[in-house]
Every structure is written in structure tokens, then in C-alpha cells.
Amino acid sequence: MMKKTYSAVMAAVLSLSALAASAMDLSASAGSDFVAANGALNAGGIGLTADWLYNDDLGYTAGLGLGLGVPLGSALVTLGGKAMYVDLDDRDNGGALAVGGTVQWPLGEHFKLLGGAWYAPESLASGIGAYTEASAGVRFNLTRLVGAELGYKYVKVESDDDRPATELANGVYGGVTFSF
């Protein structure tokens, strides 16, 4: 059974990789109180994302997303949803189905503006209240494959009881990106 599952997953990944040649980004970033990693596969059309954010004092989030990328001029706008798992240190864990999207807008040969926003109201969450995520930044492509990013990231998880909200990220980040 495990071999069949592994084979099916590998076939799906290879199929998607073939469809999105030169459209995979892997990034790692860090802010003053968080670290994050992201993988995205999208060149227009159906795209996949996987992301993770960890705050040493508060907990972490992990998400898998599916979106539709639409080129608008030189920009790529992707709209979709992602399933989020949230594990906060001071309370129970939970999940959310967030809707939102991202935009990538190249500015010349070396620079790209990036932005994204995701939101899950309490009605699309379980074990947590509302989930909010937003980011904006700029990427400088050092080479065709390697880039550096600087931006701002905000991730907030509302409580489903009377406790205050938890901000897992709220600040400037720097990172590195690998594009294939």
C-alpha cells in the first residue's frame, strides 16, 4: 500500500513539474521573531503552494494551497485557497481554510514586487478563530536561479474563546529564493 501511495504522489509531482517548467520557487526567510519557508509551483494556470512559519515563542503554521494563476500583462496574479494547520503554544491547535491570493510583478530584469493576502473567517476555522496573513516585498534576482528578498510579513490567529489574538509574525523579513 505504501509503495502505491508513494508512486501516486511521485507521479503527480512529476506531472505538475513538467507542466510548470521554470516556474518553481523555493524560499526561506527570517524576521526578528519568526522563520518561514515556502514552495510555489505556478507559471499561469493551476498552481500549488506549501508554506510554513515558525515563531519560537508562540507556535507555528503550515499550509497547502491550490490556486489559479492568471497573467495580467507582465504580472502573475494567483487566486485560490489553502488549508492551514495552526499549532499555538499557549492553546489548542486547529485548522482553517483560507482564501486569498498572491501577485508577482517583474520590474525590469532583476527586480520583482511580491504581495499576498489570505483570510479565513471563524466560520472556516476549527479550534481557532479567524486567520489573517499578509505580506509585501521585493525580490532582487542575483542570478537566474538565486534571488534575495526583503519584505514585511503579518500573520495573526484569533482565538475561538475570549483570549487575545496571537501575532505569529509582524515585521520585516529577509530571505533567499531559488527559482527553477
N, C-alpha and C positions, 0 to 999 in steps of 0.2 A: 504494500500500500504506500509506504514512504517513497519508494522509487517512482511510482506512478505520479504521486503528488509533485515530487522534485522535478520530474521530466515535464510535467504540465507547466509548472512555474517557469522553468528554463525556456521552454518553447514560447511562452507568452512574452517573456523578457526579450528574447532574441527577435521575435516578430516585431515588437514595438521598437526595438533598437534599429532594425532595418528600415522601418517606416520613418524614423526620425533621425536619419544620419546627420551628423554635425549639429545636433540640437539637444545635446545633453549638457547640463550644467551641474557641477558638484561644488558646494561652497561650505566653508567653515568660517565662523565669525565669533568674536568675543566683545562683550561690553564690560562695564565696571563690575557688574554683579551677575552676569549670565554668559553662557556659551551656547552656540547654536550650530546646527548642521542642516543642510538642505540639498536635495537632489531633485532636478526637474528635467523632464523629457518632453519637449514641445517645440515644433517648428511650424506651428499652424495646424489646425485640426485637433484631434483628440490628444490631450497631454496628461501626464501623470506627475505627481509630486509626492515627495516624502520629506517630512521635516521633524526636527527635534530641537527642543530648547530646554536648557537646564539652569536653574538658579540654585546655588549651593545651600542657601538659607531657607528657600521656600518650596522647592519641588521641581517638577518637570512636566512638559507636554510632548506628545508625539502625534503626528498626523499623517494620513494618507489621503491624497486628493485626486480628483478627476475633473478635467476642465476642457473647454473648447477654446482653442486659440484662433484668433481672427486677426490677420494682418490689416492694419489701418495705416496706409502709407508706409513709412519705414518702421512704425511702432507695431509691436505684437501685444494685443490685449487678450487676456485669457480669463474667462468667466467660468465658475463652476462651484464645486463644493468639496469639503474634506471632512473626514471622520477624525475627530480629535480624542485622544485619551489624555486625561489630566490627573496627575498624582501630586497632591499638595501635602507637604509635611505636617501641617497643623490640622488637617481634617481628612475626611474620606476622599477617595478618588472617584472619578466619574468620567463621563464622555459627553461629546457634543457633536452635532452635525452643523458645521459652519458653512455659510455661503459667502461668496465674495469673488475676488479675482486679483490679477496682477497686470502690470504694464511694464514693458521694456521698450525704451525709446532710444535708439542709437543717435548719438550726436557726433558725426564725423567718424573717422576710422578707429579712434582709440577710446572714446567715452560713450557710456550708456547710462541714461537715467532709469532708475528702477522704482517701482512702487507696488504696494499691495495692501489689501484690507480684507479681513474676514470677520464675520459676526455670526454667532449662534444665540438666539434668544433663549430664555429659560425653557420655553416650550420645546426646543430641540436639544435639550440637555438632560442628562440623568446623573444625579449625585452631585452636581454643581449647578450654579445659577448660569447667567449669561456668560459667554466667552467673546472677548474682543481682541483682535490682533491687527496691527497696522505697522507698516514700515515704508521708508523712503530712503533712497540712497543714490550714489553714483558709483559706477564701476569704471576703472581705468584698465584697459587691456594692455598688459605689458608685452605679451606676445599673442599669437592667435589662440593659444591654449591656456594661458595663465593671465589672470587679472587680479587686481586689488580693489576692494570695496570699502567705502566709508558711508555710513548712513545712521539712521535713527530707527529704533525698534521699540514697540509698545505692545505688551501682552498683559491683559487683565482678565482675571477669573472672578466672577461674582459668586457669592455664597448662596446656597439654596436655603440657608437659615438666616438668623439675624447677625451673623458675624460680618466684619468688614471685608471688602473685596481684597484680593491678593494681586499685586502687580509683580509678575514674574520678570518683566523687562520694561524699562522706561529710561532709555538713554541712548547715547551714541555707541556705535559699534564699528569695529574694523575687521576686515576679513580677507580671505583669499578665495578665488574661484578658478576652477578648472573646467574648460569647455571642450567638448568632443564633437 
